[in-house]
Amino acid sequence: MDKKEIKEREKKLLEMTGIFCSQKLDDDYFQLCEKLIKKMGRKRDVPFKRGKLEIWAAAVIYAIGSINFLFDKSFEPYMTAQQISDDFGTKNSTVSNKAGQIREMFKLKMFDNEFSTNQMNETNPFNDLVMVDGLIVPISSIPENLQELVKKERAEGRDIEFTTERE
């Protein structure tokens, strides 16, 4: 398959997930799915160059949803994995397996800096913690100037760890 065909598949995949997210989820999911698909499209061996696009579309949404509590009734938006599969006319077990491959491929996890929704980023319990000398401590326990540095670095997508000097 040449680059043009891969780009065409990517475009279709973006369209499928875009329609789904705009109708059933929200703009956060739309943007995260788009980012993930484009990242997949830049891989040397593009994963979605083989297989049914419906499965890939459902799996992308499932992968993003699974790390953002989409399947938890206490969160908004809420949706079941089965609803995603039904909407794309796919088997839930197939979609779940493919989503697992995607999560593994990109090391996606809950509270992932790159693929968390805005709500998840704002409510991340790790936001108030920082690593100092290999120990996790509340950010409020470090000097204020360092607290500001941590916030600035995190805003730019970087994390920071401190080491205290010893004599």
C-alpha positions as CSV (number, residue, x, y, z in Angstrom):
1,M,0.0,0.0,0.0
2,D,1.5,3.4,-1.0
3,K,1.4,6.6,1.0
4,K,-1.5,8.0,-1.0
5,E,-3.7,5.0,-0.1
6,I,-2.6,5.2,3.6
7,K,-3.5,8.9,3.7
8,E,-6.9,8.1,2.2
9,R,-7.5,5.5,4.9
10,E,-6.4,8.0,7.5
11,K,-8.8,10.6,6.1
12,K,-11.7,8.1,6.2
13,L,-10.8,7.1,9.7
14,L,-10.7,10.7,10.9
15,E,-14.1,11.3,9.3
16,M,-15.6,8.3,11.0
17,T,-14.3,9.1,14.4
18,G,-15.1,12.8,13.9
19,I,-18.8,12.1,13.1
20,F,-19.1,9.8,16.0
21,C,-17.5,12.2,18.5
22,S,-19.5,15.2,17.3
23,Q,-22.8,13.3,17.5
24,K,-22.2,11.1,20.7
25,L,-19.3,12.6,22.7
26,D,-17.7,16.0,22.7
27,D,-15.0,18.2,21.2
28,D,-12.3,16.9,23.6
29,Y,-12.8,13.3,22.3
30,F,-12.9,14.6,18.8
31,Q,-9.5,16.3,19.2
32,L,-7.9,13.4,21.1
33,C,-9.1,10.8,18.5
34,E,-7.8,13.0,15.7
35,K,-4.4,13.4,17.5
36,L,-4.1,9.6,18.0
37,I,-5.0,8.7,14.4
38,K,-2.5,11.2,13.1
39,K,0.1,9.8,15.4
40,M,-0.7,6.3,14.2
41,G,-0.4,7.6,10.6
42,R,3.2,8.7,11.3
43,K,4.4,5.3,12.4
44,R,6.8,3.4,10.2
45,D,4.4,0.5,10.0
46,V,1.0,2.3,9.9
47,P,-1.3,0.1,11.9
48,F,-4.6,0.9,10.1
49,K,-3.2,0.2,6.6
50,R,-4.7,-3.3,7.2
51,G,-8.1,-4.3,8.5
52,K,-11.5,-2.9,8.6
53,L,-11.7,0.9,9.2
54,E,-14.8,0.4,11.3
55,I,-12.8,-1.7,13.8
56,W,-10.0,0.9,13.8
57,A,-12.4,3.8,14.4
58,A,-14.2,2.0,17.2
59,A,-10.8,0.9,18.7
60,V,-9.4,4.5,18.7
61,I,-12.5,5.8,20.5
62,Y,-12.4,2.8,22.9
63,A,-8.7,3.4,23.6
64,I,-9.2,7.1,24.3
65,G,-12.4,6.4,26.3
66,S,-10.8,3.7,28.4
67,I,-8.1,6.0,29.8
68,N,-10.6,8.8,30.4
69,F,-13.3,6.9,32.3
70,L,-15.8,7.0,29.4
71,F,-17.2,3.7,30.6
72,D,-17.8,5.0,34.1
73,K,-21.4,6.1,34.7
74,S,-20.3,8.8,37.2
75,F,-18.4,10.6,34.4
76,E,-19.7,12.8,31.5
77,P,-19.7,11.9,28.7
78,Y,-20.7,8.3,29.5
79,M,-21.0,5.5,27.0
80,T,-20.6,1.7,27.1
81,A,-18.0,-0.2,25.1
82,Q,-20.9,-2.1,23.5
83,Q,-22.5,1.1,22.3
84,I,-19.3,2.1,20.5
85,S,-19.1,-1.4,18.8
86,D,-22.8,-1.4,17.9
87,D,-22.5,2.1,16.3
88,F,-19.7,0.9,14.1
89,G,-21.2,-2.6,13.5
90,T,-18.2,-4.4,15.0
91,K,-17.7,-7.1,17.7
92,N,-16.9,-5.7,21.1
93,S,-14.2,-8.3,21.7
94,T,-12.4,-7.4,18.5
95,V,-12.6,-3.7,19.3
96,S,-11.4,-4.3,22.8
97,N,-8.4,-6.3,21.6
98,K,-7.5,-3.7,19.0
99,A,-7.8,-0.9,21.6
100,G,-5.5,-2.8,23.8
101,Q,-2.9,-2.9,21.0
102,I,-3.3,0.8,20.5
103,R,-2.9,1.5,24.3
104,E,0.2,-0.7,24.3
105,M,1.7,0.8,21.1
106,F,1.5,4.3,22.5
107,K,1.8,3.4,26.2
108,L,-1.5,5.1,27.0
109,K,-2.6,5.1,30.6
110,M,-5.0,6.9,32.8
111,F,-3.9,10.5,33.4
112,D,-1.8,10.4,30.3
113,N,-0.5,14.0,29.7
114,E,-1.0,13.8,25.9
115,F,-4.3,11.9,25.6
116,S,-6.4,12.9,28.6
117,T,-9.5,15.1,28.3
118,N,-9.4,18.5,29.8
119,Q,-11.6,17.3,32.6
120,M,-9.2,14.5,33.4
121,N,-6.2,16.9,33.3
122,E,-8.0,19.3,35.7
123,T,-9.0,16.6,38.2
124,N,-5.7,14.6,38.0
125,P,-4.9,13.7,41.6
126,F,-1.2,13.7,40.7
127,N,-1.3,17.5,39.8
128,D,-0.7,18.3,43.5
129,L,2.4,15.9,43.8
130,V,6.0,16.3,42.8
131,M,9.0,14.0,43.0
132,V,11.9,15.1,45.3
133,D,14.9,12.9,45.8
134,G,12.8,9.9,44.6
135,L,10.0,10.6,47.0
136,I,6.5,11.8,46.1
137,V,5.6,14.8,48.1
138,P,2.8,17.4,48.0
139,I,3.7,20.3,45.8
140,S,2.8,22.7,48.7
141,S,5.7,21.3,50.7
142,I,8.4,22.7,48.4
143,P,9.4,26.4,48.2
144,E,7.0,28.7,46.3
145,N,9.5,29.6,43.6
146,L,9.9,25.9,42.8
147,Q,6.1,25.4,42.9
148,E,5.8,28.0,40.1
149,L,8.6,26.3,38.2
150,V,6.7,23.0,38.4
151,K,3.4,24.6,37.2
152,K,5.2,26.3,34.3
153,E,6.9,23.1,33.2
154,R,3.7,21.1,33.4
155,A,1.8,23.7,31.4
156,E,4.4,23.2,28.7
157,G,3.9,19.4,28.8
158,R,7.0,18.6,30.7
159,D,7.4,17.1,34.2
160,I,10.1,18.0,36.6
161,E,11.9,16.1,39.4
162,F,14.0,17.7,42.1
163,T,17.1,16.5,43.8
164,T,18.4,18.2,46.9
165,E,22.1,18.8,47.4
166,R,23.8,16.9,50.1
167,E,27.2,17.6,51.7
